[in-house]
């Protein structure tokens, strides 16, 4: 097999030694020509990059309420999920979810995500917040001591009795007040409504200082678990749960099955019907799309991988409570589910492609002709200098034909030699190489003719 004339290594070595410098020089000349266009184009590109924000540039702080609450457990699971995806989530304990919501709405606060219980706030009062949907339910627990009580309206039953109704401004207190006003209009604040923290209320209930306590919290919360597993404490049922749900749509009905708390002791002795609200996750509207996707996927992971006491046939997260507007990111999640990209790419990159696919597509459609233009520009650079030299050669040939003196012919010879030197130092694209050698031959022929004519003038 015959040896190749040259290898790829030979080509690269020769190109680096001879042509690279020529091409760079050609590009510098062209870029200098197009500089007025390039500067605005670069500014626009940088501005677009700043607008798109491909990387999460903010630290995420999630308000979860009091330590030991149900949302505390979710917050810890979310933290682990974020960490596993290369993201950082900082948990902020507050006096309650209401305090977390206020911190989320405060621009001076570092909180940019918080849980909120349905029925305690609406988007009208917090226009700068988006909802990512409900992540779990928060039952309304009414614990009491003594003989079993059967009352159609437990709130009316405790209207004049000592009952713990949650600290002032908390979710528990707000929902208690709202339901009490629904069933007993004009009730207002009464001295027997004890505004206590859950821990203090539970202690006073056990000590016999309270007849009952009302708590809005998840099944997993420490205070709820301690009361459910206390044999001296009973759980009130809500026989009119369907009517409550009809009047207050943010509520739903759930059931604590007979013996589900303690099957050996048959606790509770019968099915207990409860009311429940939902726990929603809110974020500030400017929270990065990657962070929003992380929250949504973490919520789904929490629902699918953890045991949940109440199985009310609903999948979480979901967008049942529509009092806050849904984030566009969450809307795509609930409409189309988790994009396949998240199974293969880092969450920030998958979120960027998912959130900006239409921009990326538009940029691609714009860039494609630009790429063709740039590659065409490379040919233009090569051809421009070739044809420029051809034009100069033709001009010199016309000059030579009309030259009649030795001085004028000598000048043309000198200019032809300069042209020949310029052509030899000019970069030419591969496909234009034939024009390069054609030009060199033409220059050589004209130069030979000029020197011959100069010699004749010297005789």
Secondary structure, DSSP 8 states (H G I E B T S, - for coil): ----S--HHHHHHHIIIIIHHHHHHHHHHHHHHHHHHHHHHHHHHHHHHHHH--S--S-EEEEEESTTSHHHHHHHHHHHHHHHTT--EEEEE-SSHHHHHHHHH-TTSS--EEEEETTS--GGG-TTEEEEEEEEEEEEEEEE-SS----S-HHHHTTTS-EE--STTSHHHHHHHHHHHHHSTT----TTEE---HHHHHHHHHTTS-SEEEEE--TTSHHHHHHHT-TT-EE---TTHHHHHHH-TT-EEEEE-TTSSBTTTTBSSS-EEEEEEEEEEEEETTS-HHHHHHHHHHHHHHHHHS--S---S--SSB----SS-B-HHHHHHHHH-S-GGGGTS-HHHHHHHHHSHHHHHHHHHHHHHHHHHHHHHHHHHHHHHHHHHHHHHHHHHHHHHH--SHHHHHHHHHHHHHHHHHHHTS---GGGHHHHHHHHHHHHHHHHHHHHHHHHHH-
